[in-house]
Amino acid sequence: MNFSEITPYISKMAALSNSNNHIQPEMYAQHNVYRGLRDLSGNGVVTGLTEISRIKAKDYDKDGNEITCDGQLTYRGINIRDIVDGFVNDDRFGYEETAFLLLFGQLPTESQLREFNETLSNYRELPHYFVRDMIMKAPGKDMMNMLSRCVLAFYAYDENPDDTSIENVLRQSMRMISVFPMLAVYGYQSYSHFHKGQNLFINYPEKDYNTAQNVLHMLRRNCEFSDLEAKILDLALVLHAEHGGGNNSTFTTHVVTSSGTDTYSSVSAALGSLKGPRHGGANIKVVKMFEDMKKSINIKNKDEIKDYLVRLLDKQAFDNAGLIYGMGHAIYSKSDPRADILKKYATKLVAEKPQYEDEFELYTTVSELAPDIIANKRKMYKGVSANVDFYSGIIYRMLDIPSEIFTPLFAIARISGWSAHRIEELQNAGKIIRPQYVSVKTPEIYVNMKDRK
């Protein structure tokens, strides 16, 4: 097909489509419609109940007035800070323990965790010729699309793909948790070879390695990594594993699951949501913003940094979007606990990689300056703080992880949360999720073909 020949037609029809699909912004208020499922105060419209996690950013004083508080995140009722302190103090890895907690609702015993890890390890292999046929023969330019395509392909390799019993869905979910690192890394290796001209290498996962260790092992040509590198990546996976039922990709999981569809379709839909730059792709924007900042100003000069941040908000710097990426969150205001934790442990990684000291100092300076600048420019008084995307990008850079798989890393972590929510939706299934849209189109009279102009 010669696409250049149809381009003028598409351009003409796009103009027609634009003219017939524009809803005046004031009409949303007139019809009491909350855009983005958020009320006029920015709070999410409640659409369901969950026991999997809770996000808290507001409290009430003795008079019942709403006040902001330090952000809190709990997994199955347990504070994320306590979960992290638990495995860090024991000098253990935490992602698999966290996945167990999310899936089954309680912390595992030593024997339960050992059996869980053994099961994940046994699942950590791909069907015969899968890498050749699904990844190498059609190398993609986008790692999230490649990951989604591979997930959908698993339907054909599953002897019982449509069974939505909890036992079968749990089997499928644990398989996805196990193979996501392989799909993401191999997809990147294929892309790097066929689209960037790099040498191709495929490292098979180690049976005794956990998720974070295997990501670094498969990603690096020499398969080498330090214990600290693996544990920092493991920490990042824990913090990205779950974040309530209302985030876009998890809500997508609930919506699609409520239709009764199969696990692979549900996961693919969640991946499509996560791919969006307003969701999972945000940390890439943070890294690119800082790269532009380093090229544009003297990063040792605080006044120049302030001026650059103001120009960002005034749509005069970087991508002219008017945003300081990595600052602010839809729910958190005073602080994002995930960002606080990442920053704390990132300093340890900087100590091991001193070449990043100046860059990390820049991140710290921006995190201190940006809240006041945003508050003054946007007249926001609820509080603004660095979010998890602010620090995850630089951590991945320090781990020599290519930016193309920043978002797939998010998916590698979040598949455990999606799986827990899918199971919760299936166990409590009642109705298909179907919100209502208000039609604001005025009635039109049908015109016969011969009378149309």
C-alpha positions in Angstrom: 0.0 0.0 0.0 1.3 3.4 -0.9 0.5 5.5 2.2 1.6 8.7 0.6 -1.3 8.5 -1.9 -3.9 8.4 0.8 -2.4 11.0 3.1 -4.3 14.0 1.6 -7.6 12.1 2.0 -6.8 11.3 5.6 -5.8 14.9 6.4 -9.0 16.2 4.9 -11.1 13.7 6.8 -9.2 14.4 10.0 -10.3 18.0 9.8 -13.9 16.9 9.4 -13.6 14.6 12.4 -12.2 17.3 14.5 -15.0 19.7 13.7 -17.6 17.0 14.6 -16.1 15.7 17.8 -15.4 18.8 19.9 -17.3 19.1 23.2 -17.2 22.5 24.9 -15.3 22.3 28.3 -18.0 24.1 30.2 -20.5 21.4 29.2 -18.9 19.0 31.7 -19.8 21.2 34.6 -23.3 21.8 33.2 -23.9 18.1 33.2 -22.2 17.4 36.5 -19.6 15.2 34.8 -16.3 14.6 36.6 -13.6 14.5 33.9 -11.0 11.9 34.5 -13.2 10.4 37.2 -12.1 13.2 39.6 -14.3 15.6 41.4 -13.9 19.3 41.5 -11.4 19.0 44.4 -9.3 16.6 42.4 -10.4 13.5 44.5 -11.0 10.3 42.6 -14.6 9.3 42.1 -15.1 6.1 44.2 -15.9 3.2 41.8 -15.0 0.1 43.9 -13.6 -1.5 47.0 -10.3 -3.2 47.5 -8.3 -4.9 50.3 -5.0 -4.9 48.3 -3.6 -1.5 49.0 -4.4 1.9 50.3 -3.0 5.4 49.6 -3.4 8.2 52.1 -2.4 11.8 51.6 -5.1 13.6 53.7 -6.2 13.7 57.2 -8.6 15.7 59.4 -8.0 18.0 62.3 -10.0 18.1 65.5 -12.6 20.3 63.9 -13.1 18.0 61.0 -11.3 20.1 58.5 -9.3 18.4 55.8 -5.5 18.7 56.0 -2.6 17.3 54.1 -0.3 14.8 55.7 2.8 12.8 54.7 1.9 10.3 52.1 1.2 6.7 53.2 1.1 3.6 51.2 0.0 0.2 52.5 0.1 -3.2 50.9 -2.6 -5.5 52.4 -2.7 -3.1 55.4 1.0 -3.1 56.0 2.9 0.2 55.7 5.3 0.1 52.7 8.0 1.6 54.9 7.7 -1.3 57.4 7.8 -3.8 54.5 11.0 -2.2 53.1 12.6 -1.9 56.5 11.9 -5.6 57.1 13.7 -7.1 54.2 16.5 -4.4 54.2 17.3 -5.0 57.8 17.5 -8.7 57.2 19.7 -8.0 54.2 17.2 -9.9 51.9 15.5 -9.3 48.6 11.9 -8.2 48.9 10.1 -8.3 45.6 9.0 -12.0 45.7 7.9 -11.6 49.3 5.9 -8.6 48.2 4.3 -10.4 45.3 3.3 -13.2 47.7 1.7 -10.6 50.1 -0.2 -9.0 47.3 -1.5 -12.3 45.8 -2.4 -14.1 49.0 -3.1 -11.3 51.5 -0.5 -12.2 54.1 3.3 -12.2 54.6 4.9 -15.6 53.8 6.7 -17.8 56.2 10.2 -18.9 55.3 8.9 -22.2 53.9 6.1 -20.5 52.0 8.4 -18.0 50.5 10.9 -20.8 49.5 8.1 -22.8 47.8 6.8 -19.6 46.1 10.3 -18.8 44.8 10.8 -22.4 43.5 7.5 -22.2 41.7 8.5 -18.9 40.0 11.9 -20.3 39.1 10.3 -23.4 37.5 8.0 -21.2 35.5 10.9 -19.0 34.3 11.2 -20.5 30.8 9.6 -19.7 27.5 7.9 -22.1 25.1 10.1 -23.8 22.5 11.2 -21.4 19.8 9.2 -18.6 21.4 12.2 -16.2 21.4 12.9 -17.0 17.7 9.4 -16.9 16.4 7.8 -14.1 18.6 10.7 -11.8 19.4 13.4 -12.2 16.8 11.4 -12.6 13.7 9.4 -9.4 14.2 11.6 -7.1 16.3 9.6 -4.1 17.6 10.6 -0.5 18.0 8.6 -0.2 21.2 9.3 -2.5 24.1 5.8 -2.2 25.7 4.1 -3.1 22.4 6.5 -6.0 22.1 5.7 -7.1 25.7 2.0 -6.9 25.0 2.3 -8.9 21.8 4.2 -11.6 23.6 1.6 -11.8 26.4 -1.2 -12.2 23.8 0.8 -14.9 22.1 0.9 -16.9 25.4 -2.8 -17.5 24.9 -2.0 -19.9 22.0 0.5 -21.8 24.2 -1.9 -22.3 27.1 -4.0 -25.5 27.1 -6.6 -23.8 29.2 -6.5 -20.1 28.5 -10.2 -19.1 29.0 -10.7 -20.8 32.4 -11.3 -17.9 34.9 -11.3 -20.1 38.0 -9.0 -18.6 40.7 -6.7 -21.6 40.6 -6.2 -21.3 36.8 -5.8 -17.5 36.9 -3.3 -17.8 39.7 -1.3 -20.3 37.6 -1.4 -17.9 34.7 -0.5 -14.9 36.9 2.5 -16.6 38.5 3.7 -17.6 35.0 3.4 -13.9 33.9 5.3 -12.7 37.0 8.1 -15.2 36.1 8.5 -14.6 32.4 8.0 -10.8 32.2 11.7 -10.1 32.8 12.7 -12.4 30.0 10.1 -10.9 27.6 11.2 -7.4 28.4 15.0 -8.0 28.2 14.9 -10.2 25.1 12.6 -7.7 23.4 15.2 -5.0 24.1 18.1 -7.2 22.8 16.1 -7.8 19.6 15.4 -4.1 19.2 19.0 -3.2 20.0 20.3 -5.6 17.4 17.9 -5.2 14.5 17.2 -1.4 14.9 20.4 -0.1 16.4 23.0 -2.3 14.9 24.3 -3.7 18.2 25.7 -7.2 18.7 23.0 -9.7 19.7 23.3 -11.8 22.8 20.8 -13.8 24.8 21.5 -14.7 28.4 19.3 -17.3 29.9 18.0 -16.7 33.4 19.7 -18.3 36.4 17.5 -20.7 38.3 18.7 -19.5 41.7 18.4 -15.8 40.9 15.4 -13.7 41.9 13.6 -11.2 39.6 16.0 -8.3 40.1 19.1 -10.4 39.8 17.9 -12.0 36.6 17.0 -8.7 35.0 20.6 -7.5 35.5 22.1 -10.9 34.6 20.2 -11.1 31.3 20.6 -7.5 30.4 24.4 -7.3 30.7 26.7 -9.0 28.3 29.1 -10.1 31.0 26.1 -11.0 33.3 27.9 -9.3 36.2 26.4 -7.0 38.8 27.0 -6.0 42.4 24.8 -7.1 45.3 23.9 -3.4 46.0 22.8 -2.9 42.3 20.5 -5.9 42.5 19.1 -4.9 45.9 18.4 -1.3 44.7 16.6 -2.6 41.6 14.7 -5.1 43.8 13.6 -2.1 46.0 12.4 -0.2 43.0 10.3 -3.3 41.9 8.8 -3.5 45.4 7.8 0.2 45.3 6.3 -0.1 41.8 4.4 -3.4 42.5 1.1 -1.9 43.5 -0.6 1.5 43.9 -4.3 1.1 44.6 -7.2 0.2 42.3 -7.7 3.6 40.8 -4.5 4.1 38.9 -5.1 3.9 35.2 -3.6 0.5 34.4 -5.0 -1.3 37.5 -8.5 0.2 36.9 -8.1 -1.1 33.3 -7.5 -4.5 34.8 -10.7 -4.3 36.8 -12.7 -3.1 33.8 -11.5 -5.7 31.4 -11.6 -8.5 34.0 -15.2 -7.7 34.8 -16.2 -8.6 31.2 -15.1 -12.2 31.9 -12.2 -12.2 29.4 -9.0 -14.2 29.7 -5.9 -13.3 31.7 -3.7 -12.6 28.7 -6.2 -10.1 27.3 -6.5 -8.4 30.7 -2.7 -8.1 31.1 -2.3 -6.8 27.5 -4.9 -4.1 28.2 -3.1 -3.0 31.3 0.2 -2.9 29.4 -1.4 -0.6 26.8 -2.5 1.7 29.6 0.9 1.7 31.3 2.7 2.6 28.1 1.1 6.0 28.1 3.5 8.9 29.0 0.9 10.1 31.6 1.3 6.8 33.4 4.3 4.5 33.2 6.4 6.5 30.8 6.8 9.5 33.2 10.3 8.6 34.5 11.7 8.7 30.9 10.4 12.3 30.7 12.2 13.1 33.9 15.5 11.8 32.6 15.2 13.7 29.3 14.2 16.9 31.1 17.4 16.7 33.2 19.5 16.0 30.1 18.1 19.1 28.6 18.7 21.1 31.8 22.4 20.0 31.9 22.9 21.1 28.3 21.1 24.5 28.8 22.4 25.9 32.1 25.2 25.8 34.6 23.8 23.2 37.0 26.1 24.5 39.8 24.3 27.8 39.7 21.1 27.7 41.8 19.7 30.9 40.3 20.0 29.4 36.8 18.3 26.3 38.0 15.4 28.4 39.4 15.1 30.3 36.1 15.0 27.0 34.1 12.3 25.7 36.3 10.2 28.9 35.9 10.7 28.6 32.1 9.5 25.0 32.2 6.3 26.1 33.8 6.0 29.0 31.4 6.3 26.5 28.4 9.6 28.1 27.4 11.9 25.1 28.0 12.4 21.4 27.2 9.2 20.2 25.5 7.2 23.4 26.2 4.5 21.3 28.0 4.5 23.6 31.1 5.4 20.7 33.4 8.3 19.9 35.8 8.3 16.2 35.3 8.6 14.1 38.4 7.0 16.8 40.6 3.5 16.4 42.0 1.1 13.5 42.1 -2.7 13.0 41.5 -3.1 11.9 45.2 0.0 12.7 47.2 0.7 16.3 48.1 3.1 16.7 51.0 5.2 13.7 50.2 5.3 10.4 48.1 6.6 7.7 50.4 8.0 5.8 47.4 10.1 8.8 46.4 11.3 9.2 50.0 12.4 5.6 50.2 14.1 5.6 46.7 16.0 8.8 47.5 17.3 7.4 50.8 18.7 4.2 49.1 19.8 6.0 45.9 22.4 7.8 48.0 24.0 4.4 48.7 24.2 3.7 45.0 25.8 7.1 44.4 28.5 6.2 46.9 29.3 3.1 44.8 29.1 5.1 41.5 30.7 8.5 42.3 30.5 9.6 38.7 26.8 10.4 39.4 27.4 12.7 42.4 26.9 15.9 40.5 23.8 14.7 38.7 22.2 13.4 41.9 23.0 16.7 43.6 21.1 18.4 40.8 18.1 16.2 41.3 18.2 17.0 45.0 18.4 20.7 44.4 15.4 20.6 41.9 13.4 18.6 44.4 14.0 21.4 47.0 13.3 24.3 44.7 10.4 23.1 42.6 7.6 22.9 45.2 7.8 26.6 46.0 8.1 27.6 42.4 5.1 25.5 41.4 3.1 26.7 44.3 3.8 30.3 43.4 3.2 30.0 39.7 0.2 27.7 39.8 -1.3 29.1 43.1 -1.3 25.6 44.5 -1.4 25.4 48.3 -2.1 21.7 48.8 1.6 20.9 48.7 3.8 19.5 45.9 6.6 17.0 46.2 8.8 14.7 44.2 7.0 11.5 43.1 8.4 8.1 42.5 9.2 8.8 38.9 11.5 11.6 39.9 14.1 9.2 41.3 13.5 6.0 39.5 14.9 7.3 36.3 18.2 8.3 37.7 18.4 5.0 39.6 17.9 3.1 36.4 20.6 5.2 34.7 23.0 4.4 37.5 22.2 0.8 37.0 23.1 1.2 33.3 19.6 0.2 32.3 18.6 1.6 28.8 15.7 4.0 28.8 13.8 1.8 26.3 13.0 -0.6 29.2 12.2 1.9 31.9 8.5 1.4 31.4 8.8 -2.4 30.9 10.6 -2.5 34.3 7.4 -0.8 35.7 5.4 -3.6 34.2 7.8 -6.3 35.6 7.0 -4.9 39.0 3.3 -4.1 38.5 2.2 -7.4 37.1 2.0 -8.7 40.6 -0.4 -5.9 41.6 -2.4 -6.3 38.4 -2.7 -10.1 39.1 -3.9 -9.5 42.7 -6.6 -7.0 41.5 -7.7 -9.4 38.7 -8.2 -12.2 41.2 -10.0 -9.8 43.6 -12.3 -8.7 40.7 -13.1 -12.3 39.8 -13.7 -13.3 43.4 -16.1 -10.4 43.9 -17.6 -10.3 40.4 -21.1 -9.1 40.2 -21.6 -6.8 37.3 -19.6 -5.7 34.2 -18.1 -2.3 34.9 -20.1 0.1 32.7 -20.1 3.8 33.6 -22.4 6.2 31.8 -21.7 8.9 29.2 -24.2 11.7 28.7 -25.0 12.4 25.0 -24.9 16.2 24.3 -25.5 15.9 20.6 -28.6 17.7 19.4 -31.1 15.6 17.3 -30.5 15.7 13.6 -32.8 14.9 10.7 -31.9 12.1 8.3 -31.1 13.5 4.8 -31.5 11.3 1.7 -28.4 10.8 -0.3 -29.7 12.8 -3.3 -30.3 15.8 -1.0 -27.0 15.9 0.8 -24.5 18.7 0.1 
